[in-house]
Every structure is written in C-alpha cells, then in structure tokens.
Amino acid sequence: MFNKTKRSIVCIALLCSSLSGCHVFNSLRMMQINDDVEPVYTAQSKITLDAEYAGEKPYVYATVNGEKLLFLLDTGARFLILMDTPKVQQLNLPRGFDLALTGWGEEGNSQAYQTDIERIDLGGVYFDNMKAAMIPVSQTHYYLREDEAIYDGVIGHDMMRHFTWEFDANANTIVLSQDAYQPSEKATRLDMSSFLNKISVDGELAFNDTVRVNEPFIIDTGSRHYVKLSTAYVESNDISITSRRVRAADFGLSGKVEHDRVTLPQLALGDIKIDNVKVNLIPSDDEDDWWVLGNALMNQFKTVIDYNNNAFYLEPQKPFVTDYNLLGLELRKIRSGDFVVRYVFPNLPATETDLQVGDIVTHIDEKAAASISLSDYNDLASMSGAHQVCISRDSACFTIHAKSIAGYSTEH
C-alpha cells in the first residue's frame, strides 16, 4: 500500500502543477470540505433506511431541503454528488467553484460545480450545511440521453464514513447504525483500510494454476460488476489467462471504456473462496489501477461495512451465482420505464441484428420493458435460448439466440 500511496500523491501533485485553474485541486478540496460536518440523530442509533436495489446497485431515499430524492450509495465516490434531474433543478441550489470529475471511461471528464445543501435527511439521521458536487446531465459522458438520469445523486465517503452499513440485497434492506457491528458466526471479517476517501480490503486472486496475487481491492458499491483490475498488471507481469475473452463496455464519469471480460479460477477473501470469478480487465497505464470489488459480488452475501472500526464483513446466504451477458446487449433504464441500448457486444448474438446504440427497447420476450427491472434483465440476458427484443424504431422486433460461451460462462 505504501508504494501505491506514494505514486498516487506524486501523480496528483504533477497533475495539479500542470493544469490552469486546477480542477484537480478543487476535487481534492471537495474531499475535505465536509470533514467538520457531523450527523445528527433524531431516532434510535440503528435505522432501517427507505431503500431499494436495482441492477445490483444499492439506493436510498433522502430528503434534500424538503425534496425527496433517490441516491446511489457508492463507497467508490469520494463525496456527495447531485445530478441536475428535474427534482434537483426545482431546489434552485447555488453555483460555487468549478469541478471536473473523473471516473471510468475514455471520453472526457464530467464537468460539474460545487453547491450548498441546507439539510440532507436519511430519515432518523441528518446532516446540515453539506457541500456537494452538481453534475449537469448534459455535461457528462456517463449518460447517452438526459432521461437516463433515473436517480438524483450519489452518497459517497464523506457521509458514509460516519456509520456502519448493513447491505442485504436478498432481503432488499439497508441498515445504518452508529454502533459497531455484531457479526454472526457465519460472517467473515476482513480488516479495512482507507486512503483518499476510498476503502479497501486484501484479497488473493488466482490468474491461472500457478499465479496467485495478493492485493488490496477497493470496495465499490457503486459498481454493478464482480471484479475489475488493470490490463497493465497482466501485461507488465506477462500473466497467462486461459479464459475466453469477451469484448464489452462499461460507463463512468469519464464516459465509455471498452474492455475484455474473462473468468479467472478463484478469488479468496479471508476464508471465503469464490471459484470462477468474472473479471473486467480495464485499460490502464498503471498496473495498480482498478483492483475493485463490485456489488454483483457483494450482493451474493450480507455485506457489512463498519467504517468506525475499519471492518468489512461478508456473510454467505446462498450459493454463488454469476450472470453473464450472453445476449451481447447492454441496456439502461430511462424514466419512461423503457430501456435504451448503450452498447452492442462485438461477436455476440445481438450483433447479428439491426439493434443500434440509442434504440429504445419497449418489450422483451413479449413483456413491456416498464415491467422488467434492470436486475430482471441482467438475469434474463444470462439465460441461453431465444429472446425477442422489440424497439420503438419502426416498431421492429428481433430474435436473439443466446448461447453459453465455452471457456467463459462454462468451463469447456
């Protein structure tokens, strides 16, 4: 961790020295701007939040200046963020200093600015006088179209660090507490570290039968994937990966990043061993980048993040199941309830149709898209067989034949 920390600080310093106005400096300023803001409890110390899970990600409702908004709970976000959705626009929040926010992607940073919030209330606990980043939806490559912004903001490290968080996707619950977690006998505890408003735990990843690597993995509840790591690590260390590679795409605050997805033999987190783990190999020049645990993995457990005691718990609930997108069609929900096509995987069945990025999907397997959650779609896309996808353009329908992929979704 020391070498990673040292390199990160040097990179930040060099970047700040080279930028006029230094958006990077303002982003660092945002990481500390809420340090003195403390939560105020109006109920018991353990609070069951108004929560939901969608597409593997955890969301909670919170009231901002009297307006009920939906927030992604994102341990990978360093500070509180708002999107200028219709509900947020009604708040008429002030404009402060400019920001340029980075994340996954290769299309350019998201332009943003700092703003002030009088109160954000989670129901039983609130914060006054918070500073947040405001992202105009039209100025981020994260979205293809404005109505993709179906949640209003992101609660990040500056708020989450005060609490113990219990995530149980199986029960569709999220519990917040100011007390230390009392684990069951089934729970595995991992020591948690924090640096630059990110949290991490150690894990051991097997690349093949002979190469096993111990590294700290960033805990990212804002990621819907299983594991991410840098292609640079694999290339720099000349590591052999026998898995079939599937070309795919992910989207972040810096837009789209195309990458390869593979299946590696095993990930060990303490006593927990996950066989045949799906991994996204993200392009990067730094082999230390992108060692990340995402929520598709953590949702398989009851996951607890105890910030005050630097503890991370995984409690098994059911056999581990991996979803693979066998259709080759990356969809996102829009506010109407329909889906928008964000990416068509090369060499997978959807490429044999006329489906295009930007198409609006209205029906899947004769069901209205509005009645299909993103989680439901992810499960469906992982099933072999024929699936019908209908779009609004020319009222066209396409039959896509999804098949298992030897060496990727199956062993042979």
C-alpha positions in Angstrom: 0.0 0.0 0.0 2.9 2.4 0.7 4.1 2.3 -2.9 0.6 2.8 -4.3 0.0 5.7 -1.9 3.3 7.4 -2.8 2.6 7.0 -6.5 -0.9 8.4 -6.1 0.3 11.5 -4.3 3.1 12.2 -6.8 0.6 11.8 -9.7 -1.8 14.2 -8.1 0.9 16.8 -7.4 2.2 16.6 -11.0 -1.3 16.9 -12.4 -2.2 19.9 -10.3 1.0 21.7 -11.3 0.2 21.3 -15.0 -3.4 22.4 -15.0 -4.5 26.0 -15.2 -7.2 26.7 -12.5 -6.5 23.1 -11.3 -9.8 21.3 -11.3 -7.9 18.5 -9.6 -7.2 20.8 -6.7 -10.9 21.6 -6.4 -11.7 17.9 -6.4 -9.2 17.4 -3.6 -10.8 20.3 -1.8 -14.2 18.6 -2.1 -12.7 15.5 -0.4 -12.2 17.5 2.7 -14.9 20.1 2.5 -17.4 18.2 4.7 -14.8 17.0 7.3 -16.3 19.1 10.1 -20.0 18.1 9.4 -21.4 15.6 11.8 -24.6 13.6 11.6 -27.5 14.4 13.9 -29.7 11.6 15.1 -33.4 12.0 15.5 -34.2 8.3 16.1 -32.6 5.2 17.5 -28.9 4.5 16.7 -29.9 1.7 14.2 -32.1 2.8 11.3 -33.6 0.8 8.5 -33.5 3.1 5.5 -36.0 3.6 2.7 -34.0 1.5 0.2 -34.1 -0.5 -3.0 -31.7 -2.4 -5.2 -31.6 -2.0 -8.9 -29.2 -3.6 -11.4 -27.0 -4.8 -8.5 -26.6 -1.3 -7.0 -28.0 0.0 -3.7 -30.2 3.1 -3.5 -31.8 5.0 -0.6 -34.3 7.8 -0.5 -33.2 11.0 1.3 -34.8 14.4 1.7 -32.8 17.4 0.5 -34.1 20.8 1.5 -37.5 19.3 1.8 -37.5 17.4 -1.5 -37.4 13.6 -1.5 -34.6 12.3 -3.8 -33.2 8.9 -4.7 -29.4 8.4 -4.1 -27.0 5.7 -5.1 -24.9 4.6 -2.1 -21.4 4.5 -3.5 -18.3 3.7 -1.5 -16.3 4.4 -4.6 -17.5 8.1 -4.6 -15.3 10.4 -2.6 -18.0 13.0 -1.8 -21.7 13.8 -2.1 -22.9 14.3 -5.7 -26.2 15.6 -7.2 -27.4 15.3 -10.8 -29.5 18.2 -12.2 -32.6 16.0 -12.6 -36.0 17.7 -12.8 -36.4 17.2 -9.0 -33.0 18.7 -8.2 -33.5 21.6 -10.6 -36.5 22.6 -8.5 -34.3 23.2 -5.5 -32.5 26.1 -7.2 -29.2 25.3 -5.5 -26.4 27.9 -5.7 -23.4 27.5 -8.0 -19.9 27.5 -6.4 -16.5 26.7 -7.8 -16.0 24.6 -10.9 -15.1 20.9 -10.9 -14.1 18.3 -13.4 -14.9 14.8 -12.1 -13.1 11.7 -13.4 -14.0 8.0 -13.3 -14.2 5.0 -15.6 -14.1 6.0 -19.3 -12.1 7.4 -22.1 -14.3 10.2 -23.4 -13.5 13.1 -21.1 -14.3 14.2 -17.6 -17.7 15.2 -16.3 -17.9 19.0 -15.9 -19.5 19.9 -12.6 -19.6 22.6 -9.9 -19.8 22.8 -6.1 -23.1 23.6 -4.5 -24.5 24.0 -0.9 -27.2 21.9 0.8 -29.0 23.2 3.8 -30.0 19.7 5.0 -29.9 16.1 3.8 -32.1 13.8 5.9 -31.9 10.0 5.6 -34.9 9.5 8.0 -33.6 9.3 11.6 -30.3 11.0 10.9 -29.5 14.2 9.0 -26.6 16.5 8.0 -26.7 20.3 7.9 -24.7 22.6 5.7 -23.2 20.0 3.4 -21.3 20.8 0.3 -21.9 18.7 -2.8 -20.8 18.4 -6.4 -23.5 19.2 -9.0 -23.2 17.4 -12.4 -25.3 18.8 -15.2 -26.5 15.7 -17.0 -25.9 17.3 -20.4 -22.2 17.7 -19.5 -21.3 14.1 -18.6 -20.5 11.2 -20.9 -21.9 8.8 -18.3 -25.3 9.3 -19.9 -26.3 9.0 -23.6 -29.6 10.9 -23.0 -31.0 13.1 -20.3 -33.7 10.7 -19.2 -31.2 8.0 -18.3 -30.7 10.0 -15.0 -33.3 8.0 -13.0 -31.6 8.7 -9.7 -30.9 12.1 -8.3 -27.5 11.8 -6.7 -24.7 9.8 -5.0 -24.0 9.5 -1.3 -20.2 8.9 -1.0 -17.4 8.6 1.5 -17.9 12.0 3.3 -21.3 10.8 4.6 -20.9 7.1 4.7 -17.7 7.2 6.8 -19.7 8.0 9.9 -21.7 4.8 10.1 -21.9 1.0 10.0 -23.8 -0.1 6.9 -25.6 -3.4 6.5 -26.4 -4.4 2.9 -28.8 -7.3 2.4 -29.9 -7.5 -1.2 -31.6 -10.8 -0.6 -33.9 -9.1 1.9 -33.9 -5.8 -0.1 -32.8 -3.9 3.1 -30.1 -1.4 4.0 -29.5 -0.6 7.7 -27.4 2.3 9.1 -26.0 2.3 12.6 -23.6 4.3 14.7 -22.6 1.2 16.7 -20.1 -1.5 15.9 -21.4 -4.5 14.0 -22.0 -7.7 16.0 -21.4 -10.4 13.4 -22.9 -13.9 13.3 -20.7 -17.0 13.4 -21.1 -17.3 9.6 -19.6 -13.9 8.9 -16.0 -13.5 7.7 -14.3 -10.3 8.9 -11.6 -8.5 6.9 -9.5 -5.6 8.0 -10.4 -2.5 6.1 -8.1 0.4 5.1 -8.9 3.9 4.0 -7.0 6.2 1.7 -8.1 9.3 -0.2 -11.7 8.6 0.7 -11.6 5.1 -0.7 -11.8 1.9 1.3 -10.2 -1.4 0.6 -9.6 -5.0 1.8 -6.9 -7.5 1.0 -7.7 -10.4 -1.4 -5.9 -13.1 -3.3 -6.7 -13.5 -7.0 -5.7 -16.6 -9.0 -5.0 -15.9 -12.6 -4.1 -19.5 -13.5 -2.9 -22.7 -11.9 0.4 -21.2 -10.9 -0.1 -17.4 -10.4 -1.9 -16.1 -7.3 -1.6 -12.5 -6.3 -2.4 -10.7 -3.0 -3.6 -7.2 -3.4 -5.8 -4.6 -1.7 -9.2 -4.4 -3.5 -11.2 -1.2 -3.4 -14.8 -1.8 -2.2 -17.1 -0.2 -4.7 -20.8 -0.4 -4.0 -21.4 1.9 -7.0 -20.1 -0.8 -9.4 -22.6 -3.4 -10.7 -19.8 -5.8 -11.7 -17.9 -8.5 -9.9 -14.2 -7.6 -10.1 -12.2 -5.1 -12.0 -8.5 -4.8 -12.5 -6.0 -3.2 -14.8 -4.8 -4.7 -18.1 -1.4 -3.2 -17.3 -0.9 -5.6 -14.4 -1.5 -8.6 -16.6 0.7 -7.3 -19.5 3.5 -6.0 -17.3 3.8 -9.3 -15.5 3.3 -11.4 -18.6 0.5 -13.4 -17.0 -1.2 -16.1 -19.0 -5.1 -16.1 -18.9 -6.7 -19.1 -20.4 -10.2 -17.8 -20.3 -12.1 -16.9 -23.4 -12.1 -13.0 -23.7 -15.4 -11.2 -24.3 -15.3 -7.6 -25.6 -17.7 -5.4 -23.6 -18.1 -1.8 -22.3 -18.6 0.0 -19.0 -19.5 3.6 -18.4 -18.3 6.0 -15.7 -17.9 9.8 -15.2 -15.4 9.8 -18.0 -17.7 8.0 -20.4 -17.3 4.7 -22.1 -14.4 2.3 -21.7 -14.3 -0.8 -23.8 -12.5 -3.7 -22.2 -12.2 -7.5 -22.1 -14.1 -9.7 -19.6 -12.7 -13.0 -18.5 -13.3 -15.7 -15.9 -10.4 -16.4 -13.5 -10.1 -19.5 -11.4 -10.6 -18.1 -7.9 -10.8 -15.0 -5.6 -10.1 -15.5 -1.9 -11.3 -13.0 0.6 -10.2 -14.3 4.0 -11.8 -17.7 4.5 -14.2 -17.1 1.6 -13.2 -18.6 -1.8 -15.1 -17.7 -4.9 -14.4 -20.1 -7.8 -14.7 -19.0 -11.5 -14.9 -15.3 -10.8 -15.8 -12.9 -13.6 -13.3 -10.1 -14.0 -13.3 -6.9 -16.2 -9.8 -6.1 -17.5 -9.8 -2.3 -17.7 -7.3 -0.5 -19.9 -4.8 1.5 -17.9 -1.1 2.6 -18.0 -0.7 1.8 -14.2 -0.8 -1.8 -13.1 -2.0 -0.7 -9.6 -5.2 0.8 -11.0 -8.7 -0.7 -10.9 -8.3 -3.5 -8.3 -12.0 -3.3 -7.4 -14.7 -5.5 -5.8 -18.2 -4.6 -7.2 -21.7 -5.1 -6.0 -22.5 -8.1 -8.2 -20.1 -10.0 -6.0 -21.0 -8.4 -2.7 -24.8 -8.8 -3.2 -24.2 -12.6 -3.0 -23.6 -12.0 0.7 -24.9 -10.0 3.5 -22.2 -7.3 3.3 -21.4 -5.0 6.3 -19.0 -2.0 6.2 -18.1 -0.8 9.6 -16.2 2.5 9.0 -15.5 3.4 12.6 -13.9 0.0 13.4 -12.2 -0.5 10.0 -14.0 -3.8 9.5 -15.6 -5.4 6.5 -17.9 -8.5 6.8 -19.2 -11.0 4.3 -21.9 -13.4 5.5 -22.8 -16.2 3.0 -26.5 -16.5 2.2 -26.8 -18.8 -0.8 -24.6 -20.5 -3.5 -22.6 -18.0 -5.5 -24.1 -17.4 -9.0 -22.5 -15.4 -11.8 -24.5 -13.7 -14.5 -23.0 -13.5 -18.0 -24.5 -11.2 -20.7 -24.9 -13.9 -23.4 -27.3 -11.7 -25.5 -24.5 -9.1 -26.0 -26.8 -6.2 -25.4 -26.0 -3.6 -22.7 -29.2 -1.8 -21.6 -30.0 1.1 -19.3 -33.3 2.1 -17.8 -34.8 5.5 -18.8 -37.5 7.4 -16.9 -40.4 6.1 -19.0 -39.6 2.6 -17.8 -38.2 1.5 -21.2 -34.6 0.6 -21.9 -32.0 2.4 -24.0 -29.3 0.4 -25.8 -25.9 1.6 -24.7 -23.6 -1.0 -26.2 -23.8 -4.0 -28.6 -21.1 -6.5 -27.8 -18.9 -7.5 -30.8 -19.1 -11.1 -31.8 -22.1 -11.9 -29.6 -25.6 -12.7 -30.9 -27.0 -9.1 -30.8 -24.6 -8.1 -33.5 -26.5 -10.3 -35.9 -29.5 -7.9 -35.7 -30.0 -4.3 -36.6 -30.1 -3.2 -33.0 -28.1 0.1 -32.5 -26.8 2.2 -29.7 -29.6 4.7 -28.8 -32.5 2.4 -29.7 -35.4 2.4 -27.2 -36.4 -1.2 -26.1 -40.1 -1.3 -25.4 -40.6 -5.1 -25.0 -38.5 -8.2 -24.1 -40.0 -11.7 -24.6 -43.4 -10.1 -25.1 -43.3 -8.3 -21.8 -43.4 -4.5 -21.6 -40.0 -3.1 -20.7 -41.6 -1.0 -18.0 -42.5 -4.2 -16.1 -38.9 -5.6 -16.3 -36.4 -4.3 -13.8 -32.7 -3.9 -14.7 -31.9 -6.8 -12.4 -34.5 -8.9 -14.2 -32.9 -8.1 -17.5 -29.4 -9.0 -16.3 -30.7 -12.4 -15.2 -32.6 -12.9 -18.5 -29.5 -11.9 -20.6 -27.6 -14.6 -18.8 -30.0 -17.4 -20.0 -29.3 -19.4 -23.1 -32.1 -19.6 -25.6 -34.1 -17.4 -27.9 -35.2 -14.0 -26.7 -37.3 -11.4 -28.5 -36.3 -7.7 -28.3 -38.7 -5.1 -29.6 -37.8 -1.4 -30.2 -39.6 1.8 -30.9 -37.8 2.4 -34.2 -40.1 1.2 -36.9 -41.8 -1.0 -34.2 -39.2 -3.6 -35.1 -38.6 -6.9 -33.2 -35.6 -9.1 -33.3 -35.0 -12.7 -32.1 -31.6 -13.1 -30.4 -30.3 -16.6 -29.8 -28.1 -16.5 -26.7 -25.6 -19.4 -26.2 -23.2 -20.3 -23.5 -19.6 -19.4 -24.2 -17.1 -22.1 -23.7 -14.1 -21.1 -21.6 -16.0 -18.1 -20.2 -19.5 -18.8 -19.0 -18.8 -22.5 -18.9 -15.5 -24.3 -18.2 -15.1 -26.0 -21.6 
